[in-house]
């Protein structure tokens, strides 16, 4: 079987060719769109492997005529332009697979073998012209490439997606990207923070209520499910949803229908469901705080967002992106020097992208010069440089609270409960460590009842076995 390789980087082309030949493929090579079209006109190929940036143009933009003349030819796209835009454009062509550079050559060879054996495309080319311009996700690091590839896989279906990641990593941005790029883009995008709604009102907020259903229900209220009809419903912080609401949500997802509180009329659910949480739901399930059957219902396609510390290569791009955003919102236009970028990259950013964004906005407001260097940034930083952590000094609670508020940005009405949980987790963990996991002694040290401690450990989904001697 023959494979057509279109790659303008001679060293990469040589490595790919050698690997494919070793697997028994014949390889025809060129470095341009014109060369590709000429070879396709002359021969029959089992697969096409093409880069995006070629010597005479954009390889993706011209794939339409390849598809027209060779509708069953599997296409594998390679690119060093590792953005979500590129991944989406590759997906829109109906490509068999997309590989951001650098890639694993063995994985590429396996994919070529699968494509050559498939003999047909996975998916059809999109005719909507969407290129993903202006999308909120920024970054070209390897961890983000995995996110982009998962996003492209769910654009042409309505499978339920569960976005996982620490606070501040951009889970809602992933949901927005899926909505904007998917076939429901013309419908509404409705986001609801399930942790911010009082437990006694959450069913009404999600499913609506009829007039007179309860005290204060003076008129019919349309719930979030109905408001999202034809579009996407984003359920943020689903790990904090009350158990009663979880049961109602599960029933609605299973049946595809719901009814308003106090009403009998069934309402058909016509919304894509995307859920998100910053919690590990499996310990929540073990503690009886989250329904296992609901977990399986929402965890159809999991997308894990990396913390910023695992994608430090993206910090420079993110910082510049936030400077542009800050300027568009009326703040002074600033630029960062290379040493300032290096200093930002060295920070731990425990609040992830949200903390970085808040800092950049603060820096844009407070900086005295249009060009900001490392010396100007240092006084504004509230965390130590990653390479030089302060180990002896223990930050005061005042500073810790200020940093937590800036990083977590909790919703109104939930600040106290969120702050209490954020304080209790490390406190209980340290006391349990000191007592070897003995809850009775830990309760005595804390000056609280043992049952109270046990209840809070369960509510916080803390694994007490990890401290046992």
N, C-alpha and C positions, 0 to 999 in steps of 0.2 A: 504493500500500500504506500501511496505517495502523500506527502504532507507539504503544503506550501507555507514557507516561513517568510514573513515580511518584517524585517528588522534592520534599522539603520546603524545600530551599534554592532560593529564587527566582532568584538570580543564576546558579546552576549549571543550573537547569531552562531558563532563557532561552537560555544558550549552547548547550546540547544541542539544544533545539528549533530554533534558528536553523540549526545545522549539519545536522540531519536534513531540515529543510524545503529547504535548499539542494541536498540530494541527491534531492529529489523525493518525500520521505515526507510523509504527513499525520500530525500528532502530536496525540494527546489527552493532556491533562495533569491530574494531581491530586497532592495531597500527603499522602494518607492511605490506610490499608488499606480503610476503608469506601468511599472514592471509587473506589479501584481495583476493588473487587468490583462496584460499581454500573456502572462503565463496561464491565467485562468481560461483564456480563449484558446490556448493551444493544448491543454491537457486536462485530465480528470484527477481530482484530489480527494482524499478521504477526509481531510480537515484543513482548515486555514488557521494559522497562528500569526497574528499581526500585532505590531506595536501601534500606538496611537499617533505619536509624533514622528512622521516620516520625512524624507528629504523634500518631498514636493507637496506636503499638506497634512491634513488631519485624517488619520486612518479611519476613525469612526464615522465622520461626516460622509464619507464616500462608500460606506458599506451598503447603502440602499441599492445601488446598482449591482453589487455582488449578490445581494439577496434576490434581486429581480431575475438575474440570469442563472443563479445557482441556488434555488430555494431550499434544497436539502443539504447544503454544505455546512457542516458544523464549524462554528467560528469561535476561536479562543483569543481573547484580547489581553495584551500586556500593556502596562503603562507605568511610567515613572511619575505621572501627574496624579498622585494618590489622593484625590479628593472624593467626597461623596458625589459631586457632580459627574466625575469621570465614571465612577461605579454605576451610577444611574444611567448615564448615556450608553455604557456597555450593555447594561441590562435591557435598555429600550431597543437595542438592535436584535434582541432574541439570542444573544451570544450564549454559547454552551457554557462558558466559564470566563471569569475575569480574574487576572492575576496582577496585583500591584507589585511593583519592583521594590526591593529585591524579593525574589520568590524561591521556593524550594524546587530545584530542577527535577527531583524525583517525583514530586507531586504533579508538576507540569507534564512529565512523560506519562504518568498514570492517566491524567485527564485526556491527553491526546489519544491514548489507547482506547479510553472509554468513548470519546467522541467519534473516533473512526469506526468503532463497532456499533455505535448507535444508529448512524446513517440518517439521522434526522435531527432537527433542532429541538431544543427544549424551550418551548414558548414561541410566540409570534412577535414580530417587530411592532413596536408601538407607533401609531400614526398621529399622536397628539402633540408631538414636537416638544414635549417637556424636557428640559435639560437640567433642571434642578438649580438654576441660578438663584442666588439670594437665599440659599438654605441656611438655617441657623447653626448647623454643625460645622466646626472648624477643626482641622488637624489632619496630618498625613502620616502619623506614626503607625507602626505595625498593629498595635492594639485597636486603633480606630479603623484600620482597614477591615479587620474582622467584623466590626460593627456595621460598616458600610455594606459589606457583602451580605450580612444577615438582613439588612433593611431591604436590599434589592430583591431578596427572595420572597418577601411578603407583600410586595406592591400590587400584585395581580390576583390576590385572593383576599378573603375576609377572615383568615385564621386569627384566632385570639393571640395576642402578643403580651408577654410578661417582661417588662423592662426592669432589670435588677441593677443596683449600684448604690454606692454611698451617697449621702446627702450632698447636693451641689455638683453632681457629675453631669447633669443635663438630661435627666430621664424624660422630662416633658418635651425637650427639643427633639428627641428621637421620635416620640409620638407625633409631634407636629410634622416632622419630615416624612414619616410614613403616610400621614394624612395628605400632605401637600403633593406627594408624588404618586399616590395611589389612585385608583379609579373612583374613589369617593371624594376627590378634591373639591368638587363643586358643592358638596354638602357642608353642613356646619361642623366645626371642631369644638366640642364641649368638654372642658376640663373641670373636674371636681376633686377637691382634696377631701377624701373621706375621713381623714383624721381631724379636720377642722370643723366638722358638722357635729353638733350635739347628738348623742346616741338616740335621744327620743325624737329627733327630727330627720334622721338620715333616710328613713324609708320614704318620707314625704318628699325629700329633696330628690331622691333617685327616681321614684316612681310616680310622684305627684299625689294630690289628694282632691277629694270632692268637697264641695261646700258643706260645712257642718260636720265634717268627719271628726273633728276634735275642737276643743276650745281655741278660738282664734282663727279657725278656718272659715273666713268670711266669704271666700270665693273659691272656685275651682282653680287648682294650681297644676300646671304642667311640669312633670318631673324631667330630670336630665335625660332619661332614656328617650322620652318623646321629643325633647328639644334637639336631640342628636340624630333624629330620623334622617336617613339618607347620607349621614356623615360618619363621624368617629366620636366615640365616648371614651374619654381618658379618665380612668379611675386611679388617682394618685394616692400613695400611702395606703394601699389596700391592706397591708399587714396590720393596720390599726383599726380596721373596720370592726364595729361591735358584732358579736356572734349572731344576734338576732337578724341583723341586716345581712350577714353572710348567708344565712339560710334562705332569706328572701331572694338574694342575688343569685344563688345557685339555682333556685327553682326557676327564676326568670331565664337564665342562660340555658338551662336544660330544655325548657318548653318553647323558648323563643317568643314568649308572651308574658305580659305583666298586667296588673290592674292597679289603679290608683287607690290609695288608702281611703277606705270608706266607700269604695265603688265596686261595682260588679262587672262593668264593661271591660272586656279584655282588649289590651293594646298590643299590637304586634311590634316586636323589637326589630327595627331596621337600622342598626348602627353597628359599625365595627367596634369591638371592645379591645382597648389597650389598657392594661393595668401596670402599675409600677409600685415598687417598694424598696426601701433601703434596709430592710430586715431579711435575715435568713429565715424563710418561712418554715423550714423543716423543724427547727427547735420550737417554733410557735405551735406547730401541729402536735408535737410530742407533749407540750405543756397544756394542750387543750384550748389554746387561744385562737387557733385558726383551723377551719374545716379542711380535712384532707381531701374530700371530694371536690371542694371548690378549688383547691390548689391544682388538682389534676385538670379541672375544667379551664382554668385561666392560663396554665403553664403549657400551652400548646407549642408556641414558638418562643423560647426564652432568648432575650438579648441582654448580655452582660456588659455594662458600661465600665470601663477601667477607671480607677481613681487617677487623679492628675499626676500623682507621684510615679505612676507606671507609664506615663506618656509625656515625660519631661520634654521630649523633642518638640512637642506642640506648644509649649509655653510662649515661645517667641511669636508664633503666628496668632495665638489667642490674645496676647497682650496688644499686638498691633490692631487686631480686629476690634478689641474693646476701646482702643484709643479713637478709632474711626467712629464707633458707636457713640462714644462720649461726646465727640465733636458734633455729631448729628443731633444730639440732644441739648446743645447749647453750651457745653463746657469748652474751655479753651483747647485749641488743637495743639497736641504735644507730639514729640518724637522721642524715641528711646535710643541711647547710645548702645554700642555693643557690650560695654561693661555693665550697663544697667540690665540688659537682657540676660547676661550671664548671672548676675546677682538674683534676678527673678527666677531663673531656672534652678538656682541652688536652694530655693525655699521649699519647705515640705508641703505647703498648701493643704493643710488638713481639712479645710472647708472646700477643697477641690476647685472646680472652675468658678463656682459662685464666689468663693473667697477671692480668687484672682481678679474677677470682674469688679468686685467692690473696691479692691485695692487700686486698680487702674483708674477707676472713676475718682476715687479720693485723691490719687496722685495728680490726675488731670486738673482737679480743682485747686490743689494746694501748691503745686510746683510754681516756682518763681520764674523759671525760664521755659521757653518753648521746647528746647532740647534738654531732656532730663538724663543726667548721668547717674552712676551708682552712688556717688557721694550725696546726691540729693534724695535718693531713695532710702538710704539707710535710716535716717531719722523717722521715716514713716512706717517702717516695717515693725510689726509686733511679734514676729517669730524669728527664731535664730536661723542662721544659714545652715543648710543641711550638712555641710562638711564640718562645721564647727558647732555642734550642739552644746547648749549650756546644761551641764549635767548636775552641777552642785546647787544652782539656784532654783528654788521652787517658786514659780510665779504666784502672786497673790490672787485671791479669789476675785477681786475687783477686775483685774486684767483678764482673768480666765472668762468671767461672765461677758466682758466686752468683746473678747475674741469669739466666744461662742455665738453671741447674738449676730455678729458680723458674718460668721461663716454659715450658721444654720438658717438664718432668716426665717424663723418659725412663723406660721400663720397666726393672725390675730385670734385671740381666744384660746390658743393652745400653748402660749409661751410658758405658763407656769408648769403645766404637766410635762411638757417637753424638757424644760430646764431641770425639773425634779428628777426625771428619769436619767438625764445626762449626768447629773451629780451622783445619783445613787449607784449607777452601774460601777464606776471606778471605786467608789467608797466601799460598797459591799464586796467587790472583788478583792480589794486590799485587805479588808478585815478577815475574809474567808481564807486568804492566803496565810495570814498570820496565825489563824487558828487551825490550819490544816483541813479546812472544810467542815469543821465542827460548828453546826448551826446554833447549838445551844450557847457555846462560848462566844460565838460571833454576836448573837443577840445580846448577851450580857455586856460585851464590850460597847455595843452601840447604845445600850440602855433602852432597848425596846423588847416587846414580847416576841418569843420565838415564833409563834403563829403569824405575827405581823411580818416578821422577816421572811418566813417561808412563802407567805402570800405575795409579797413584793418581788421575791426572786422569781416566782412563777409568772407574775405579770410582766416582768422584764425579760422573760425567756432566758434566764441565766443558767448555764449548765454547772450545777454545783459539784458534779463529779470531778471536774477538772482541778479542784482544789484539795481533793481528798488525798491523804497521805497513804 
